[in-house]
């Protein structure tokens, strides 16, 4: 019989599969926006790697904690433990017997003792865990920035980069993905990347993707900025304004944040009582879940020109648009946002039959998992 832990991992696996399908479909709202879908899919792979490792760890660890009352995701302690274990996994594996030896010992134990070798099973699970830690990419506390696109703004004649990074928020227990479009007015980068005609210099070979910010003089400082300024509690306007202020030669033109969660599961998570009560009526427990996510965006509408004189001056600064006509946009400090909900077809039918579908999905774009496809806005 499946345990609560088994049900949780199975449901999360289904949710990540469904979200990945949503992102990969040609008419996906996210895929229509440049490379957002492709970038988020890459982080989903990392998150799946983390869950694969956590599932193996839960088989031998004393406990596995999730944020039942808030996000529905594993607590930050699990993220830190996975990150720390990645540094010692190789040496720990060398201390353990091989899988073949462990299985032989299990068979021998069963034949001699006539009972199941629990401790040997735990050791085998630990070995599987350490192998996934070594062989898979994970969603760590901070997934360092990566530059994936370089071009030139024909108006400003500056090179611009598309950069993304990941951050697992330790307070909210939520995985976050950031994408930024940033112009660079550093003289060295402009000379190297922009021709006299204001085009991208094709002679400059750039092996994309590049780990970190493309500008090598600012890359380490940018990594530090992302680590200190990616908390979910910070609005996008705060993050974008801080980036604009901290880097005189970097001009953030657009910043997006993908927030995965909260995740709801009947009988496991405790937040969202209205959702929990309805999902409790779903016949198959493996389908009694609901995943939500939010895409936020802020962009610059103008730039205050730099002013320099004999006694100093001011660098160029961005003016970001916050949609104050929308109460939620103003509260979140964004230009725009969109919330989505993903739910299995059986759960959606139960929610619809309850008469509370409009209440539960208010403000959300509905996405229904039906077989190998996603039905939108039913």
C-alpha positions in Angstrom: 0.0 0.0 0.0 1.3 3.4 -1.0 2.5 5.6 1.9 1.9 9.3 2.2 5.5 9.9 1.1 5.0 7.6 -2.0 1.8 9.5 -2.9 3.5 12.8 -2.5 6.4 12.0 -4.9 4.1 10.4 -7.4 1.8 13.4 -7.5 4.7 15.8 -7.8 6.1 13.7 -10.6 2.8 14.0 -12.4 2.6 17.8 -11.8 6.1 18.4 -13.2 5.3 16.1 -16.2 2.2 18.1 -16.9 3.9 21.5 -16.5 6.7 20.3 -18.9 4.1 19.3 -21.4 2.4 22.7 -21.1 5.7 24.5 -21.7 6.7 22.3 -24.7 3.5 22.6 -26.7 3.8 24.9 -29.7 0.9 27.2 -28.7 2.0 27.4 -25.1 1.6 31.0 -23.8 5.1 30.8 -22.3 6.8 29.3 -25.4 5.5 32.2 -27.5 7.6 34.6 -25.4 11.1 34.1 -26.8 12.9 31.5 -24.8 10.9 31.5 -21.5 9.5 28.0 -22.0 12.8 26.5 -22.9 14.5 28.2 -19.9 11.9 27.1 -17.4 11.9 23.5 -18.8 15.6 23.4 -18.0 14.9 24.3 -14.4 12.2 21.7 -14.2 14.8 19.1 -15.1 16.9 20.3 -12.3 13.9 20.2 -9.9 13.1 16.7 -11.1 16.7 15.7 -10.4 16.2 17.1 -6.8 13.0 15.1 -6.4 14.6 11.9 -7.7 17.4 12.3 -5.1 14.9 13.2 -2.3 12.8 10.2 -3.1 15.8 7.9 -2.7 16.8 9.7 0.5 13.4 9.4 2.0 13.8 5.6 1.8 16.6 5.6 4.4 16.5 9.0 6.2 14.7 9.3 9.5 12.3 11.9 8.0 11.5 13.9 5.0 9.9 17.3 5.7 7.7 19.3 3.4 6.1 22.7 3.9 2.6 21.3 4.5 1.1 24.6 5.7 2.6 26.9 3.1 4.2 26.0 -0.3 3.7 22.2 -0.4 7.3 21.9 -1.5 10.2 20.3 0.5 11.6 22.5 3.2 14.7 24.5 2.6 16.7 22.1 4.9 16.3 19.4 2.3 17.7 21.7 -0.4 20.7 22.5 1.8 21.3 18.9 2.7 21.2 17.9 -1.0 23.6 20.7 -1.8 26.0 19.6 1.0 25.8 15.9 0.1 26.8 16.7 -3.5 30.2 17.7 -2.1 30.8 14.5 -0.2 28.8 12.0 -2.3 31.9 10.5 -4.1 33.9 9.8 -1.0 30.8 8.4 0.8 30.1 6.1 -2.2 33.6 4.7 -2.0 33.0 3.7 1.6 29.9 1.6 0.7 29.9 -1.9 -0.7 28.9 -2.2 -4.4 25.3 -2.7 -5.4 26.1 -6.3 -6.4 27.6 -7.1 -3.0 24.6 -5.5 -1.2 22.1 -7.4 -3.2 23.9 -10.7 -2.5 24.0 -9.9 1.2 20.3 -9.2 1.2 19.5 -12.5 -0.4 21.8 -14.3 2.1 20.1 -12.4 5.0 16.6 -13.4 3.8 17.6 -17.1 3.4 19.3 -17.2 6.8 17.1 -15.0 8.9 13.8 -15.6 7.2 13.0 -11.8 7.4 13.5 -8.7 5.3 17.0 -7.0 5.6 15.8 -3.5 6.5 19.2 -2.1 7.3 20.8 -3.5 4.1 17.8 -2.0 2.1 18.5 1.4 3.7 22.2 1.1 2.6 21.1 0.2 -0.9 18.8 3.2 -0.9 21.6 5.5 0.3 23.7 4.2 -2.5 21.0 5.0 -5.1 20.6 8.4 -3.5 24.3 9.2 -3.7 24.4 8.1 -7.3 21.6 10.5 -8.3 23.4 13.2 -6.3 26.5 12.7 -8.5 24.9 12.1 -11.8 21.9 14.5 -11.9 21.7 18.3 -11.9 19.7 19.7 -9.0 17.9 22.9 -8.1 20.2 24.2 -5.4 19.8 27.3 -3.1 21.2 29.3 -6.0 21.6 28.2 -9.6 24.3 30.6 -10.9 23.5 33.0 -13.7 24.0 32.0 -17.3 24.0 34.2 -20.5 22.0 32.5 -23.3 21.6 35.3 -25.9 23.6 38.3 -27.1 22.4 41.0 -29.5 22.6 44.8 -30.0 19.9 47.3 -29.4 19.7 49.3 -32.7 18.5 52.4 -30.9 21.1 52.6 -28.2 23.9 50.7 -30.0 24.6 48.8 -26.8 25.0 45.1 -26.6 22.3 43.3 -24.5 22.2 40.0 -22.8 19.5 37.6 -21.8 20.5 36.1 -18.5 18.7 33.6 -16.3 19.3 32.1 -12.8 17.5 30.0 -10.3 16.8 30.5 -6.6 15.1 28.3 -4.0 13.7 30.7 -1.5 14.3 29.4 2.0 11.6 31.4 3.7 8.7 30.7 1.3 10.1 27.2 0.3 9.4 28.0 -3.3 11.6 27.5 -6.4 12.0 30.7 -8.4 13.4 31.3 -11.9 14.6 34.7 -13.1 15.2 36.0 -16.6 16.6 39.4 -17.3 17.3 41.4 -20.5 20.2 43.7 -19.7 22.0 46.3 -21.8 25.7 46.8 -21.2 27.3 50.3 -21.7 30.8 49.2 -20.5 33.2 50.7 -23.0 35.2 47.4 -23.3 32.1 45.3 -24.1 30.7 47.9 -26.5 34.1 48.0 -28.4 34.3 44.3 -28.6 30.7 43.4 -29.4 29.3 46.3 -31.5 30.5 47.3 -35.0 30.8 50.9 -36.2 27.4 50.2 -38.0 25.8 49.4 -34.7 25.5 45.6 -35.4 26.7 42.6 -33.4 30.3 41.9 -34.2 30.3 38.5 -35.9 34.1 38.2 -35.6 33.8 38.0 -31.9 33.1 34.3 -31.2 30.8 33.8 -28.3 30.3 30.2 -27.2 26.7 30.5 -25.9 25.5 29.6 -23.4 28.1 31.3 -21.2 28.3 30.6 -17.5 27.7 33.8 -15.6 27.2 37.3 -17.0 29.0 37.8 -20.3 30.9 40.8 -19.0 33.8 39.2 -17.2 34.6 42.3 -15.1 31.1 42.3 -13.7 30.4 38.5 -13.6 31.4 37.8 -10.0 29.7 40.9 -8.7 26.5 39.9 -10.7 26.6 36.4 -9.1 26.7 38.0 -5.7 23.9 40.3 -6.5 21.7 37.4 -7.6 22.4 35.5 -4.4 21.5 38.5 -2.2 18.6 39.9 -4.2 16.4 37.0 -5.4 14.2 36.5 -2.4 10.5 36.0 -3.1 9.7 38.7 -0.5 11.4 41.3 -2.8 9.2 42.7 -5.5 10.4 42.8 -9.1 10.5 46.6 -9.0 12.8 46.4 -5.9 15.1 43.8 -7.6 15.3 45.7 -10.9 15.8 49.1 -9.2 18.6 47.6 -7.1 20.3 46.1 -10.1 20.1 49.4 -11.9 21.6 51.2 -8.9 24.3 48.7 -8.1 25.7 48.5 -11.7 26.3 51.9 -13.4 27.0 50.2 -16.8 24.2 47.6 -16.7 20.8 48.6 -17.7 18.0 46.1 -16.9 15.3 46.6 -19.5 13.1 43.6 -18.5 13.0 41.2 -15.6 10.7 38.2 -15.3 10.2 35.9 -12.4 8.6 32.4 -12.6 7.3 31.2 -9.2 6.4 27.5 -9.0 3.9 26.7 -6.4 2.1 26.5 -4.1 1.4 22.7 -4.6 -1.8 21.2 -3.0 -2.4 17.6 -2.3 -5.3 16.1 -0.4 -4.4 14.5 2.9 -0.8 15.8 2.7 -0.7 19.5 2.5 -2.7 21.6 5.0 -3.0 25.0 3.3 -6.0 25.9 1.2 -8.8 24.3 3.2 -11.4 24.8 0.5 -9.2 23.0 -2.1 -8.4 20.2 0.4 -12.0 19.5 1.2 -12.9 19.1 -2.4 -9.8 17.1 -3.5 -10.6 14.7 -0.6 -13.5 13.5 -2.8 -11.3 12.5 -5.7 -11.6 8.7 -6.2 -8.0 8.1 -7.1 -5.7 9.5 -4.4 -2.9 9.9 -7.0 -5.0 12.5 -8.8 -5.9 14.5 -5.8 -3.5 17.4 -6.4 -3.3 20.9 -7.8 -0.2 22.8 -8.9 -0.1 26.6 -9.3 2.5 29.0 -10.7 2.9 32.7 -11.4 4.8 34.6 -14.1 5.6 38.2 -13.1 7.2 40.8 -15.4 8.5 44.3 -15.1 10.0 46.4 -17.9 11.6 49.8 -18.4 9.6 52.4 -20.2 12.4 55.0 -20.4 15.9 55.8 -19.4 17.2 59.0 -17.8 20.3 59.9 -19.7 23.7 60.0 -17.9 24.9 63.5 -16.9 28.7 64.0 -16.4 30.5 67.2 -15.7 33.7 68.6 -14.3 32.7 67.8 -10.7 31.1 64.4 -11.3 27.6 63.4 -12.4 24.9 60.7 -12.6 24.9 57.5 -14.6 21.9 56.5 -16.7 19.0 55.2 -14.8 15.9 53.2 -15.8 12.2 54.1 -15.2 10.2 51.0 -14.6 6.5 50.7 -15.4 4.3 49.5 -12.6 0.6 49.0 -13.6 -1.0 51.0 -10.8 -4.4 50.6 -12.5 -4.3 47.0 -11.4 -4.4 46.5 -7.6 -2.6 43.2 -7.8 0.1 44.6 -10.1 0.7 47.5 -7.8 0.9 45.2 -4.7 3.4 42.9 -6.5 5.4 45.8 -7.9 5.1 44.5 -11.5 4.1 45.7 -15.0 2.1 42.5 -15.5 1.6 39.0 -14.1 -0.4 35.9 -14.9 -1.3 33.0 -12.6 -1.9 29.5 -13.7 -3.3 26.3 -12.2 -2.6 22.8 -13.3 -4.9 20.0 -12.2 -5.7 16.4 -13.3 -8.9 15.9 -15.3 -10.5 13.8 -12.5 -9.8 16.5 -9.9 -11.1 19.2 -12.2 -14.4 17.2 -12.6 -14.8 17.0 -8.9 -14.1 20.7 -8.4 -16.5 21.6 -11.2 -19.2 19.3 -9.7 -18.8 21.0 -6.3 -20.0 24.3 -7.8 -16.9 26.0 -6.5 -14.8 26.0 -9.6 -15.2 29.8 -10.2 -14.2 30.5 -6.5 -11.1 28.2 -6.5 -9.8 29.2 -10.0 -10.6 32.9 -9.6 -7.7 34.9 -11.1 -6.0 31.7 -12.6 -5.7 30.4 -16.1 -6.9 26.8 -15.8 -4.8 24.0 -17.4 -6.3 20.4 -17.2 -4.0 17.4 -17.5 -5.9 14.9 -19.8 -3.7 12.0 -20.9 -0.7 13.3 -22.7 -2.2 16.7 -23.5 -3.1 19.9 -21.6 -6.5 21.4 -22.0 -6.5 25.1 -21.4 -9.1 27.6 -20.1 -11.9 25.1 -19.8 
